[in-house]
Amino acid sequence: MLWKVFRLFFGLLCGYLVVNWLPDFKPRHEEEFVSDFILHPIEFFAGAMALVFGMYAIGGLLREGLGSFMNIFKGKRVVVSDIILAIGCFGCFSLLIQYGFWQTSVFFGFCLLYGMISFSPYKMEKDHGK
């Protein structure tokens, strides 16, 4: 449980770094958008790494929360903390959206996509059956 709470705060920190290090996605001209990546490569690389690590942390929590939520309808035992932490992930996104709408939207999209792609109901069933 403590590890999952750490992942939630680590994902929040990574999301904050993504918002601060990646440029705004609404420049006036396309040249400005590309030149930000070229002129500030270290910030771009650090933002991209924060995006990947945050995506793994938050996406995994969303996957586990979705699995627990589906187990409710199957009548199986449920780990309620997984559902609460998945809801907490949406709280993190609502905090981050105040700092940068477009960066948070991209971060949320990648986290949600990773959580859905890595979800396997058969694997979740096997893990909870132990």
N, C-alpha and C positions, 0 to 999 in steps of 0.2 A: 504494500500500500504506500509506504514512504517513497519507494522508487517511482511509483506512478505520479505522486504529487511533485516529486522532483522533475519528472518529465514535463509536467504541466508548466511549472515555472521556467524550466529551460526552454520550452517552446515559446513562452511569452517573451523571454529575453531575446531569443533568436528572431522572433517576429518584430520586436522593437528595433533590433539591429538592421533587419531587412528594410524597414521603413526609413531608417536614418541613412543607410549607406547606398541604397539604390536611388537613382534620380527619379523625379516625378515623371509619370508616364504621359503627361499632357503638355509637352513643350509646344512652343509656337510653330516651330519648323522641325522637320525630321532631322535636319543636320545637327540641331542642338542636342537631340536625343542621342544620336550616334557619337557626337563629339564628347558628351559626358562620359561615355564608356571608354573612349580612346584616351582622353586627357586624365582620367582618374581610374587607372586599371586596378590599383590595389583596393580601392573602395568597392569597385565592381566585383572583384574576386571575393573579397570578404563578405559582401552582401549575398553573393551566390552561394557561398559556403554556409552562411547563416540560414539561407532559404532551404538548403538541402537538410541540414541537421534539424531545423525546426519542423520541416515537413515530416521527417521520420518520427520525431517525438510526438507531435500533435496528431499526425495521421494514425499512429499506432493506438493512441488513446481513443480516437474516434472509432477505429475498427473494433476495439474491445467493448466500447459502449454500445455499438450497433449489435454486436454479438449477444451481449447481455439483454438488450432490449428485445431481440428476436426470441431469446429463450423464455421470456415472460409469456409470449403467446404459445409456446410449445408446452408450457406447464412445467418447465424444469427449474431447478434451483438457480437463482440469479445472484450475482455479486453486484449489490446496489451501488457500491463505490465506483464501479466502472461507468455506470450511467451518470452518476453525479459528476465525475471527472469529465465525461464527454460534454455534459452541459457546461461545465467550467471552461472547456475549450471555446465554446461559443461566447462565453463571457470575456475571454482573452481577446477574441476577435473584435468584440464591441469596444474594448478598451483601445485596441490598436487603430481602429478606424478613425479615431479622433486625430491621430497624428499624420495619417496618410491614407486616403481612401483607396487610391488605385494600387498602391503597394500592398495594402492589407487585402484587397480583393484578389490579387494574384497569389499572395501567400495562402489565403483561405482556399482558393481554388485548387492549388497544388496539394494542400493538406487533405482536402476532401477527396480529391482524385486518388491520392495514394492510399487513403483509408479504404476507399471502395474497391480499388484494384487488389489490395492485399487481403481483403476479406474472403474467407473461405468457411462456409457454414460447417463443412465436414471436419475441418481441422479444429474449429472451435468446439465442436461436439466431442471430438477425441480428447482435447485438452481439459474440458470440464468433466469428462468421465473418469479421470484419474482419481 
